[in-house]
Amino acid sequence: IVVNRKRLDMATTSPHLNWLIIRNNNSFLLKKRDVKKPFSTEANNLTNVSSFRYSGLVHKKTVGVVPAADKKGFSVVLKKGKNAQRPAKNTVRVTFKAGPRRSLKKLKNLLTGAKYRKDLTQAALRRASAVLASQKAAPVKNVKKTE
């Protein structure tokens, strides 16, 4: 009797099972003393907290917000569920540069309109807002000259 064996990949197994396997030990964890919840440095983790909801490794669909290449605006990295076994083909990058208010509105419409991970919408908006705030020029202070 020949048994047809199927290769077990992270993409084909349940996200919950994957999380149970990697939650306590993976290369992206940052464990510190006196910190109850460890941090995570993985891509597409909006809050940098190691938790199932925000994990960019275990879910088929994830959202990541990173600064744009030219430091003006931000890019949204969406992971599609379709090509889960092809990492080069399963990400889409959309860049927003139209100004802070308009860009945040477009991001919200992108995530809610397509019903793409409703639970990550607010976290993505906060991350995008933080990226935009970090790109603002620091105010110049007037220094009085003393003679």
C-alpha positions in Angstrom: 0.0 0.0 0.0 1.4 3.4 -1.0 0.4 6.3 1.1 0.3 9.7 -0.6 2.4 11.9 1.7 1.8 15.6 1.7 4.6 18.0 2.6 3.6 20.0 5.7 4.3 23.7 5.2 3.6 26.8 7.3 1.4 28.0 4.5 -0.8 24.9 4.6 -1.2 24.4 8.3 -3.6 26.3 10.6 -2.4 29.7 11.8 -3.3 28.6 15.4 -1.1 25.6 15.1 1.8 27.6 13.7 1.4 30.1 16.5 1.6 27.4 19.1 4.8 26.1 17.6 6.7 29.5 17.3 5.2 31.6 20.1 7.9 30.9 22.7 10.9 30.4 20.5 11.7 32.1 17.2 14.5 34.4 15.9 12.3 37.5 16.0 11.6 37.5 19.8 13.1 40.1 22.0 12.8 38.9 25.6 13.8 41.3 28.4 13.8 41.2 32.1 10.8 42.5 33.9 8.8 42.7 30.6 5.8 40.4 30.7 5.0 40.4 27.0 8.0 39.9 24.7 8.6 42.2 21.7 8.8 40.9 18.1 10.9 42.3 15.2 9.2 40.4 12.4 8.0 42.0 9.2 4.3 43.0 9.0 3.9 43.2 12.8 2.1 46.5 13.3 2.6 46.8 17.1 6.0 45.0 17.5 4.4 42.9 20.2 4.6 39.1 20.1 0.9 38.1 19.9 -1.2 35.9 17.6 -3.3 38.8 16.2 -0.4 40.9 15.1 2.0 38.2 13.9 3.2 38.6 10.4 4.5 35.0 10.2 1.5 32.8 10.9 -1.4 34.5 9.0 -2.1 34.1 5.4 -3.1 37.8 5.2 -1.1 40.4 6.9 -0.6 44.2 6.8 2.6 46.1 7.3 3.2 49.9 7.3 6.8 51.1 6.5 8.3 54.4 5.5 8.4 55.0 1.8 11.7 54.6 0.0 12.2 58.4 -0.4 11.2 59.2 3.2 8.0 61.0 2.0 4.9 59.2 2.9 4.5 55.5 3.7 4.1 52.2 2.0 1.6 49.5 2.9 2.8 45.9 2.4 -0.1 43.5 2.0 0.4 39.7 2.1 -2.1 37.9 -0.2 -3.5 34.5 0.8 -3.4 33.3 -2.8 0.3 32.6 -3.3 1.1 31.5 0.2 3.8 29.1 -0.9 5.6 31.8 -3.1 7.0 34.5 -0.9 8.2 36.6 -3.8 4.7 36.7 -5.3 2.5 37.0 -2.3 3.2 40.6 -1.3 1.8 43.8 -2.7 3.3 47.2 -1.9 1.2 50.3 -2.2 2.8 53.7 -1.5 0.8 56.7 -0.2 2.3 60.2 -0.7 -0.8 62.5 -1.1 -0.4 64.2 2.3 -1.2 63.0 5.8 -5.0 63.3 6.0 -5.7 62.0 2.5 -3.2 59.1 2.8 -4.7 58.0 6.1 -8.2 58.1 4.6 -7.0 56.1 1.6 -5.4 53.5 3.9 -8.6 53.2 5.8 -10.7 52.8 2.6 -8.2 50.2 1.3 -8.5 48.0 4.4 -12.2 48.4 5.2 -13.4 48.5 1.6 -11.7 45.3 0.6 -12.6 43.7 4.0 -8.9 42.9 4.5 -8.2 42.1 8.2 -10.7 44.5 9.9 -9.0 43.8 13.2 -5.8 45.4 12.0 -7.3 48.6 10.5 -6.9 50.8 13.7 -3.4 49.5 14.4 -2.3 50.2 10.7 -3.7 53.7 11.0 -1.8 54.4 14.2 1.4 53.0 12.7 1.0 55.1 9.5 0.3 58.2 11.6 3.5 57.5 13.6 5.5 57.1 10.4 4.2 60.4 9.0 4.9 62.2 12.3 8.5 60.9 12.3 9.0 62.4 8.8 8.0 65.9 9.9 10.8 68.5 10.1 11.7 69.5 13.6 10.6 73.0 14.5 13.4 75.6 14.4 13.9 77.4 17.7 14.7 81.1 17.6 18.0 81.7 19.5 18.5 85.3 20.8 21.9 86.7 20.1 23.7 88.2 23.1 26.3 90.9 22.5 
